[in-house]
Amino acid sequence: MTPYLLATLAATFILTACLTRLLIPTLKKFAGQKILMIGPRWHKSKEGTPSMGGLSFLIAVTLTLCAVAAVITYKQSITAVRPLLLSLAYALGNAVIGIIDDCTKIKKKENAGLTPTQKLVLQVVLAAAYLALLKLFGIITTDLHLPFTDAVLPLGYAYYFFALIILTGIVNCANLTDGIDGLASSVALVIGIFFAFTAAKLNLLPLTVLSAAVIGATLGFLVYNWHPARVFMGDTGSLFLGALTASMAFMINMPILIVGVGIIYVIEGVSVILQVGYYKKTKKRLFKMAPIHHHFEKSGYSEIKIVILFSLVTALLAAVLYFGI
């Protein structure tokens, strides 16, 4: 599996870095980021930074995975790469939602695209189709495997409701995490590394290839997305990455894993829910600003410190969870 991992990682890294460099001038012309007035005042200096940079790693990952899948199919069978292709298709579907959202923002010339309801409906439909195909091809069961134990919960049809919440929740929380330079890329990078080790432990080739693609893509994008960012990934990239990271847990039929290793995603999402709920009830803010990375910013943390801190938290939980598989 090592040759596949190295080849996929190298290809996605090189393609992403090169494509991002090529796309930046074009994106500057029509996809400059609008900054909300309610955000940290120092973020106004970022206005005009090109968005939709996620197109670079979207293309890189798609080209690389299709090429690797073709090689594996030739040497083995289509069955060997089916989980990989289904996960890619699911991620691309979410990327399309992101592209529509980003293009709507550009057309309106404001930082508001599709409504939350429109996004959610589309994401639920995609997640349901993804789950149906995973079940059809025998990749998942309706049993929930719990880390650190041999316990299995037979959820029956309730599994699909649980899975829909995880898929749509992680995708949206990954989107919320993309709020400061390099944060979404760095967290996804650590998650990709975790699943690469998991794939090696379980000897799963499709997961090896997908995790390598995530690692290569995020590393390549961080060349231009690290603070101070020269390009943002936009919803195009964050929804694509969120779907890829969530799907990796389903490839080993352990969806609950992504809740643990993706704890930063969860915290970001919960912080928004708590902020809105608390404000509606008390007319006061629980955090200085939500999502929570903005609370840290307003508390004096630099963007780089926040990215390092959040990545370390992800890495620590990933290290613990690795022994629970």
N, C-alpha and C positions, 0 to 999 in steps of 0.2 A: 504493500500500500504506500510505502514511502515515496517511490517514484511519482505516483499520481499526486500525492500531497505536495511535493516539491514543485512539480511541473505546473499544477493548478495555482499554487501560491505565487510562483514567479510570473506566470502569464497574467494573472489578474492584477498583480502589483504594477507591472510594467505598462500594461494597457491602460489601467486607471490613471496612473501618473501622466502618461503621454496624452491621453484623451482629455484629461482635466486641463492640462496646459493649453491644448488646442482650443478647447471650448470657452475658456475664460474671456478672450477678446470678443467672441460672438455673444456670449451671455451678457456682457457688460452693455451691449447695445440695446437689448430689449428686456432683460430680466434683472434689473437692479432691485435690490431688496428695499421695501418700505418698512420703516421702523415705527411701531406703535408709540404714541405719545405717553401711554400709561407705563411704558417700560422704563428701565433705568435710564436716566438722562444721558449718561455717557455712551449709550448704545446709538445715539443719533449720529455719532461719527461714523457708524458702519453703514449708514444709508447710502445706497448706490452700489454696495458690494454685490456682485452678481450672484443670483440664486439659481436653483435648478441644476446645480453642479452634480447632483446625484445621477444625472444622465450618464456621466462618464463611467461610474462603476456599475451602473445598470447594464450598459452595453458591454463592458469588460467581462462582467460575471456571466452574462448570457452567452457571449461568444465562446468563452472558455469552457463553461459547463456543457454546452452543446457539443463542442469538439471532443472533450473528454468522454462524454456519454457515448458518442459515436465509436470511439476506440474501445470502450468497455463492452458495448453491445457487440462489436465485431469479434472481440476475444471471448466473450461469455454469452450474454443474451440480453434482450431488452428488459427482462425481469430484474436484472441486477441494478439497473439504473432507474427503474420506475419511481421509487421514492424521491430520487434526486430531481427528476423531471417534473413531478407533481409539485414539489416544493418550489421549484423555479417558476412554474406557471402561476402558483399562488402569489409569489412575491411580485411577479410582473403585473398581475391583476391589480394588486395594491398600488404598484407604481403608476399604473394608468390613472387611478383615482388621484394620486399625488400630482400627476402631470396636469390633469383637468383643474385641480385646485390651484396649482401654481399659475397656470395660464389665466385663470379667472382673476387672480390677484393682479397679474400684470395688466390685464384688460381694464380692470376697475381702477388701477393705480393706487391700490391700498392693500394693507396686510390682512385682507379678509377674502377668502375664496368661497368654496362650497360651505353650506351651512352644516353644523354638527350632525343634524338629522340626515341630510343627504349623504354625508360621508359614512355614517353608521349603517344605514340601509345597504349601501353598496358593499361595505366591508362584511356585513353579516351574510349577504348572498354569496360572496366569494368564499368565506370561511365554510359555509354550509356545503358548497360544491366541493371544496377541497377535502372536507371530512368524508363526504359521500364517496369520493374516488379512493381515498385511503382505505375505507372500509370495503369497497368493492374489490380492491386488489389484495385484500388481506394484510395490509400493512399495520392496521390498528385493530384492537379489540375494544370491547366496552368495559374491560377491566382496568382499574386504576392501580398502577404499581407504585408503592410508596418507598421512597429512598430510605436507606439504613435498615430496612426490614425485608422479610420475604412476604410481607402481607400484601394481599391483593384485594381490592374492593370491587366486587361485581356491581357496577352501577346501572347496567342495562341501558335503557334509553336516556336516563339522566346523564350519562356520559357525554352525549352530544351537546346538551345544554351547558354542561361544565366546560367542554372543549370550545364551544362558541365564545364563551365569556373570556377564556384564556387567549384565544387567537385575536379577537377584536380588541381586547383589553391591552395586550402587549403591543400590538401594532399602534394603537393610539397613544399609549404611554411612551413608546419609542419616539413618536412624533413630538410629544411634549418635551422630551429630553433634549431635542435639538434646539437649544435656546442660547448657547454660548459656544464660542469657537472650540471645535475639537471634541466636545463632550459626547455627542451621539456616536461619533466615529470611534472614540476611545473605548466607550462602554461595549459597543458591538465587537470591537477587536478582542477584548478580554473574553467575551462570551464565545467568540469563534475559537479562541485558543482552548477554552474549556471543552468545547465539543470535539475539537481535534484530539485531545487526550482521551476523551470518552470513546471516540471512534476507534482509537488504537486499542483501548482496553477491551472493547467488545468485538473488535475485528470486523468493523462495518465499513466497507468501501464507499458506498454512497455518502455517508455522513463525513467520511474523511475528505472527500472531494468538495462537498459543500462548505465544510468548516474552513478548508484551505482557501476557498474562493472568498469567504467573508474576511479572513485574515488579510489576504492580498489586497482586496478592494479597499478595506479601511486604512491599511498602511499607505497605499498609494494615494488615497484621498487626503490623508493627514498631512502629506507633503505641502498641500495648499490650504488645508482647512485648520491647521494648528494656529494658535493665536500669534500675531494678528491674522485672521483668516483672509485669504484672497478670494475665496468663493464659499458660498453656503450650499448645502446639499438640497435644501428646500423639502417640501413634502414629497416630492418625487423620490428623493433619496431616503428620507427617514421612514416612510411607509414601506419602501422596498426592503430596507435593512430590518425593520421591525418584523416583517413577515418572514424573512429568511431566518432570523434568530428564533422566532416562535416555532417555525416549522421543523427546525432541527430536533426539538424535544419530541415532536410527534413522529419523527422518523425512527425513534427507538421506543415508541409507545410509552413514553414517560412524560406526559405534558406538564406535570407538576414541577418538573425540573426547572423549566423556564421561569417559574414564579420565584424560585430561589436564586438562581444565577442571574436572573434579570431583576434583582431586587431594586436596583436604581430606577428602572422603568416603573416598578410598582410604587415606589416612594414618590416619584414625580407625579404620577397619576393621582395617588391618594392625597397628596398635598393640595392639589387643585380642588378635589372634591371637598376636603375639609375646609379650605379657604372659602369656597362658595357657600357651603352649608352654614358655617359659623357666621359669615357676614349677613346672610339672610335672617339669621335668628337674633343676632346682637347688634348689627350695623357696625361691627368692629372687625378688624383683620386679625386672623390668628397668626399669619406670617407677614413679614414686611412686604412680601410679594410672592406670588405663586406662578409657575411651578417653583419648587423649593430651591433650585439652583439660583434663582433670582434673590431669594431670601439671603442666601450666603453672600451673594454679590453686595447687597445692600448692608450686610453686616461687616463688610470690609475685606472679604476674601477676593483675591484676584481670580480671573478666569482660569489661569493655568493651575492655581492651587485647587480650585474646585474640580477641575478635570482630573487632576492627580488623585485627590481624595476620593472622588466617586469611583474612579477606576480601581483604586486599592480596595475599596469596600467590595466591589464586584469580584476582584481577584481572590480576596479572602474567603468569601462565601463559595466561590467556585472550587477552591482548594478543599474546603470542607465537604461539599457535595460530591466531589469526585470519589471520596471514600464511601459514599452512601449508595453508589450505583451497583 
